[in-house]
Amino acid sequence: MVLSTSAHADTFCRDNLPPESEWPEFLEVPGLRYPERLNCAAELVDVMAERLGPDRPCLLAPGEAPWTYGDVRRVSNQVAQLLIDDYGIVPGNRVLLRGPNTPWAVVCWFGVIKAGAVAVSTMPLLRGGELRVIADIASVDLALCDFRYVDELRGADIPGLRVVEYGDEAGLAAAARKPESFTPVDTAADDVVLLGFTSGTTGRPKATMHFHRDVLAIADTFSAHVLRPEPQDVFTGTPPLAFTFGLGGLVVFPLRAGASTLLVEKATPEELADLIAEHGISVCFTAPTAYRAMLAAGRAGQLATLRRAVSAGEHLPAATWHAVHEATGIKLIDGIGATEMLHIFISAADDDIRAGATGRPVPGYLAAVLDENGAPQPPGTPGRLAVKGPTGCRYLTDPRQEVYVQNGWNITGDTFVEDTDGYFHYQARNDDMIVSSGYNIAGPEVEEALLAHADVRECAVVGLPDEARGQLVSAVIVLHDDVVGDAAKAGELQQFVKQRIAPYKYPRRIDFRTSLPKSATGKIQRFRLREGRSPDGPSPDVPSPTAPDRSGTSPSAV
């Protein structure tokens, strides 16, 4: 593949793309032939403002006046000009963004992209150490940060990092003095536009690199063919914009359709249901746990305005699908995506849905179930899910590229079964990733945080099945001699982890044991812990010192 002439003066991203020989196969999809020069921010904001009128509502937030498409165009233009004039940003520079889901966060994201820079969005709950790693991998020296979240960022001691606040009356005041018109940088369709970070089984995050054309491709495949939004739709949901699930569902898809989106900083399922009713929401993106919780809270009636409801981030059980359908008439759209693929690539809607199945490949994508040697598995046989399409995995300088991409396929790390009708059925994750309430949590990262405590000698973290969250982050801990493993110690360790890494990653269940099951070579046998077995056989029937903690500490509080 011959890349177009880049607009990036800072060539960091192109210099750190994996060798083309390690790229997946990218499929040519009819209708997805984009021009060689393309700035996705201009397409999503400026083009839509011209086409539908600048007074059309675009970004909404509870208790705030709506931002129109004209407002978003004007302020993103001013942010772009500010970045260039006052901070010397040149095309290709990486700019870190930190903050919850707000209109200001979206406008800053568009401003970064219009300036030709590369957006590096981060979760607002990340701690200083996590932010430091991301900034180092992405080589970031400028951050746009919600004024309420600057302390952790400034305290991270990231070398050379300049922090610009937004969101209060003084935040980005200098941008308001910039011209309202701005010509977006003439980026190439295959210039990198964003670095999406995803955790790996080693705990060290990987930066996935996506192009301007990729951002439009996810809207022109899953959204156009499965979701099928309409200009009058009002979107909302709980996934953070730093997750590509949230970026697509709450920004890219609504704006590509000329619709509006209600951005919610955080909401319990009950609060989300009330917001859906209050604002007449027609399209919702959240995890299965949230839909279950809304029903349990007696909020089915508040979902009456929903036309589309997407469930992703974790497996959607058939029982949950049926419960929602029986209570509301809504046919939940299940889907599986990946940060490496940017968004959903297997799904189904309306009469194509089969409860319990994830769906079929989204138009534009191919999927297969492969064995360990890369050969297709017959229908009904479990194997590794492999996918290819117009988007795909390109890690920034990471040897795990060769693990994720094999023989042109993106190997997602999931075990699936394909039936005789071409529907794909989720079985399990086939690595050490824990998927809890729709959030990917690397067990080794939690282990590292626990091992930093002086009382912990050894530990292993696994995901155990949980009806409410899909999987429960569970730690098996061996304490040093003379340290008592009781409920108080478990609570202390939970709080310790919350202070070191994002709070939603903490172990909600802790078991204290005298040893961990290991192989002859000394490797911890986590599969035995998932099966509830002790080093010498089944674990004694002894309750955990702490029952699973249901406190609302995940980013979406679901």
N, C-alpha and C positions, 0 to 999 in steps of 0.2 A: 504494500500500500504506500503510495506517494503522498505525503502530507503537503497541504497547501503552504504557501509562504505565510509564516506566522507574523502577527502584529506585535508579539511580545518582544520588548526591548530587553527585559529580564528573561533569559532563556532557561531558568531553573527547571520549569516543568517539562519542557521538551527534552532537556538534557537528562532528565531522570525517568523518562518513560522506559518501560521494559523493552528489551530488544523485540523487534517485530516478529521474530521467530517464536516468541513466547506469548504473542497475543492470541486471543481466541479468534475463531472465524466470525467475521461480521457479515450478516446477511443483507443483501440488497432487497429492500422492501418497496414495492410500488407505493407511491404517494409520499415517501419519505426521502425524496431527492431534494436536499436543501442546497441553496446557493453556496458557492465557495466562500463568500464573505458573509458572515452571519454573527450578529450580537443578539443572544437570546433575550437579554433584558429589553432591547429595543423592540423585539417582536412581541413580547408579552405585555409591555406597558405602552410604548409609544404608538405602535401600530394599532393596538386595540383602542387607545384613546382617540385616534383619528377615525377609526372605523365606526365606533359606537357612540362617540361624543365624549368630551372631557367631564361632563357632569354626571356620568353614570357611576353609581356607588361601586366601590372596589374593595377597600379594606374596612372592616368593622371591628369594634371592640366594645365590650359591655360598658355602658355609662359614658361613651365618648361619641362625638360627632363623627359621621362616616367620612372616610377619605375617598374622594372620587378618583377616577382614572386620571383626571387632570391633575389632582393633588399629587398622586404618586409619581406622575411624569415630572412635574415641576420640582418636587423635593428631591427625588432621586437624581435629577440633573444637577441640583445644587450640591448634593453630597459628592457626586463625581467630580465637580469642579473644585470643591474644597480639598478633596484628596490630592488632586493634581497640583493646585496652586499652593496650598499651605503645608502639605506633607510630602511633596515631591514624589508621589506615587507614579510609577511608569507602568505601562502594560506588562503584565507577567508577574508583577509583585504579588505576594500573598498577603491578604488582609484577614486577620482573625476577627470573628464576630462572636459576641457573647451576650446572651440575654434570653428572656422567655419569649413566647409567641406574642408579639405586639406589632401594630402597624409600623412603628419606628424600626423594628428589627428587619421587616421586609423591605422597607424603603432603603435602609442602609445596604442590604444585600444587593438590591438593584443598582444602587449607586456605585458599589464596588465593581460590579460587572460592566456597567456603562463606561467606567474609567479604564476598562481593559484589564483590570486586576483579577486575581483568582480568589474566590471566596472560600474561607476556612471556617465554617460554622461549628460552634461548640455548645455542648449542653450547659445550661446555667448552673447545674448542680456540681459540675466537675470541680475538684479541689486543685490547689496550687501545683502539686506534683504532677497531676494528670495534664494540666494545661501546659506545664513546662515541657513535657514530652512531646505534645502535639506541636508546640511552637518550634521545638528543635527539629522535628521531622520535616515540618513544612517550611522551615527557615523564615519565620515571621518576625517582622520588627514593628508592625503597626496593628493596633486592635481598636475596633469600634465596640464599645461596651455599654450596656444599660447602666445608668448611673447607680442603680441599687445593687449592682453586682461587681463593682470595681475593686472592692477590698481584697477579695481572694485573688483576683488577677494581678493587682499591684504587689500583693504579698508573695506572689509566686517567684519573684526575683528572676524574671526572664531577661537575659542579657540584651540590652539595647532596645527593649520593647517600649514603644510610645503608646499611650492609652488615651483615646478620645472618647469622652462620655456622650451619651445621647439619652433622650427620653424625658428630661425635666425641662423647666423653662429656659435654663441656661445651656442645656446640652445641644451641641452643634449649632449654637446661635450664629456662629460665623458663616454657616452654610446659608442662612437666610439672606445674607448680604451678597451672595453670589448671583450671577445671572440666572434667570429661570429657563433659558434655553441652553441646550448643550447637544453637541453632535456625538453620539456614542462612538467609542473607538471601533474602527473597522476591523474587528477581529475575524480570524478565519473560522469557518465552521468546525474545524478540527483543532482549534486552540483550546487548551485546558481552561475550563471556566470555574471548576470547583474541585476541592479535595474533600472527599467524604471519608471520615475516619470510622473504622470498625475494629472491634477488639478481636484478637486471635486467641488461640488456645495457649499461647505463651504469655498472654497478658499484655504484650507490647502491641499497641494499636498499629493498624496498617492504614495507609492513605490510599484511597481509591481515586483515580484520576478520570474525570469525565469532561467531555467536550461540549461546546455550545450546542452542537446538533443533537447531542444525547438528551439534553434537557427538553428539547421539543419532541424528540422521538418517543419519550415515555408518555407525553400527552397525546401523541398521534397514533399510539398503539393501544395500551390498556385503557386510557381515558376515552379515546374516541370510539373504540370498538366494544368495550365492555361496560364502562361506567356510563358513557353517552350523556354528558352533562348538557344543559341548556342555558342560554344567557340569563334566564330569570332565576336560576338556581342560587341558593345561598348555602355555602359550605361551612362546616365546622368540624372540630375533632380535637383529640388530645395529644397526638404525637408531636414531640418537639420538632421545630424546623431544622434543627441540626441533624435529625434523622431524615434520610432521603424519603422515607415513607411519609413523613410530615411535610417535607418540602414539596413533594409532588401533590399530595392530597389537599394541602391547604393553600398553596401558592400557584404552582405551575398549572394544575388542571383547571381551577376556576378562572384564572386569568386567560388561559388559552381559549376558553369558551366565552369570555366576556361576562362572566358571572361575578358574584361577590363572595367574600369569605369572612366569617366571624372568627377572630383570633382570640383564643382564651389562654391566659397565662397558666392557670391550673384550675382543675375542677374535679370534684368527686363525681362519681357516676350520677348521683342524685342532682347535683348542681348542673351537670352537663345536660341531663334530661330537661331540667327547668329552662335552661338557655335555649334548647332546641324549640321548646314551645313558645317562649317569649319572642324569639327572633324569626319564627317561621322557617327554621332550617329545613332544607330539602335533601341535603347530601351530608352524611356524617362518616368520618374516618376514626375508628378507635379499635381497641383490642377486644376479643371475645369476653374477657373478664368484665369489661365495662357494660356490655350489653346484658350479661347475666345479672350484674349488680343493679342495673336500672330496673329490671323486672322484679328482682327481690325487694327493691325499695318501693314497689308499687307505682312506678313511674311509667308504665306502659302507655297510659293515655297521653303523656307529654310527647310521645314520639309520632303523633298522628300526622304531622306535616312532612315526615320523611318520605322522600321518593326513592332514595338510594341510601343504603347503609353498607359500608365496606368494613370487613373484619380482616385484619392481617396482623402480623407481628408474632403470632403463635397459632397453633392448630385450632381450628374451629370444630368442636365436637358436634356430632349430629344432634345430640340431645339439646345443645344450646340453640342450634339452628331451628329446630322444631319448636322449642319453647318461645323463641322470639316470633316466629311465624304465627303460632297459635294465639299469642297475646296481642299482636299488632297487625298481622297481615303482611309484614315486611319479609321479603326474601333476602336474607343477608348474603352479600357478595363476599365470598371467601377469596383469598389470594395468597400466593407466596411470592416474595421478592427478595432482593438482597442489595446491600449497599454496593456490592461489586457490579450488579446489573442496573443499579440506580432505582429501579422500582419493580412493580409486579409483572411477572412473566407467565404465571399459570393462574387461571381464574375462570369464573363462569357467572352469568347473571340470568335472572328471569327464569324462563322455562328450561334453560340449559343447565341449571343447578341440580346437582345430586347431593343431598345432604350427607355430610361425612366425607365427601371427596373434595379436594382442593379445587379441581376443575380441569380444564384442558389448556394447552398452550395458547396464550394470547396471540391474535393475528400478528404476524411478523416474527414470531419466535418458534423455535423447535425445541422439543424436550425429549429426553430418553432416559430409561433406567438401565444403567450399565453395571456389569460385574467389576471385580477388582482389576481385571485385565483390559477393561474398556469395551468388552463385547456386550451387545444388547441382551437384556434379560427377557425371557418370554413373559407374556401377561400373567399376572398373579404372583410373580416372583420378586421378592424385595431386592433392591440394589441401590446404587448411588445415583442420585438425581443429577442429570447433566442437561445443560441448556445452552442455546446460542440464539442470537438475534441481532438487532441493530445496535444494541448496547452490550457491554461486556467488561471483563475485569482487566484493568491496567493498574497494578500497584506501583507506587512511587518507590523505586529502589528497594525492593523487598524480595528475598529469595523464595518467599512463599508463592510468588507468581507461578512457579512451575508446579506447585501443588494444586492451586486453584484451576489453572488452565492446563488441560491435557488433551492432546490430539484435536485441538480446535474447540473443544467443549469447555464450558464453565462448570466445574464440579462444585456444587453448592455446599456440600457437607451434610446433606439431608438424605435419609433413607426413604424411598418411596416405592410404591407398587403401582404399575399401570394396568388397568383392566382392559378387557377385550374391546371396549368402546372408546378407548383413548383417554379415559379419565385417570387422573393421577391422585393417589391416596397416600397421605403422609403417614409415616411409621415412627420416625424418631430422628433426632440429630445424631450424626455419627462421629462427633468429636466431643471435646470437653466443654463446649459452650452450653450455658444454661439459658433457656429462654423463659423468663418469668414476667408475666403481665405484659408481654410484647416487647420486652427489653432484653437485649443480648448481654449477658454477663459472663465474663471469662473466669472460670473457677480459679485458675492459677493467680489471677490478679487479687482475688479475695484472700487466697492463701498467703500471698506476699504481705498483705496488710495485717493479717492475723499474726504472722510470724515475727512482725516487728514488735509485738508485745512481749515484755520480758518474761511473762509467765508461760508462754506457749513454747513447747519443745518441738512438736510436730503437728501438722494438720493436713486435712484433705477436704476439699469443697466439691460437692456434687449437686446435681439437681434431682430432687425427688418429686414424683408425681403429686400434684396438688389440684384439687377440683377448682379452686377459685383462681389460681394464678397460672395454671398449666404446669409449671415447675416451681419448686420452693428451693431457694438457695440454702443449702444445708451443710454445716461444717462438722466434721468429726475431729476432735482436738485431743491431743495428748499434752498434758500439763507437766511442768517440771515437778520433781519430787517435793513433797510438803506443801504443794498448792492445792487447795480444795476446789474441786469442780462442782459448783452448785449454781443455783439460779442467779445469785448475786454476781458470781464470776462471769456467767454467760452474758448478763446484762452489761457488765463492764466491758467485755470484749466487743459486744455489738456497738456500743457507743464509741469504742476505740476505732473500729473500722469506719464508722460514719465520719470520723474526723480526718481520716487519711484518704479515703476515696469517696466518690459520689455516694450519698446515703442510700440510694435505692439498691446498691449492690450488697449491702450488709447481709450476713447470714441470719435468716429469720428462724432457723432451727439450729441448735447447737447440742451435740452429743459429746460427752467426755468419755474417753476410753484410755486404757493403759497402754495400748499399742495400736498400730495400723496394719491392715493386711498388706503383705508385700510379696513380691515374686522372689525367686532364688537370687536374682541379681540386685535385689533391694528396691525395685520399683514399686511404688504404691499401686495396689490393685483397686482402682476406683470402682470397677464394675462390681466388686464384692460389696462395697458400701452402698451402691445403688440397689443391690439386691437385699440389703439389710443384714449382711453376714459379717460376723466378727472374724478376727484372724484365724481362728480355729474352727469355724463353722457358723451356724446361725447365731445372730446376736441374742443375748438374753432378753426376755420381754420386760425391759425396764424403760419407763417413760423418760423422755428427754427432760433435762433440768428446766428447759424453757419450751413452752408450747409455741407453735408457730405464731409469730408476731404479725398482727394484721394492721398495724399502724400505717397511716397514709404517708409513706416516705418515697414512693416512686414518683417520677416527674409528673405523671398524669393522675396520681393518686387513685389508681384503679386497682 
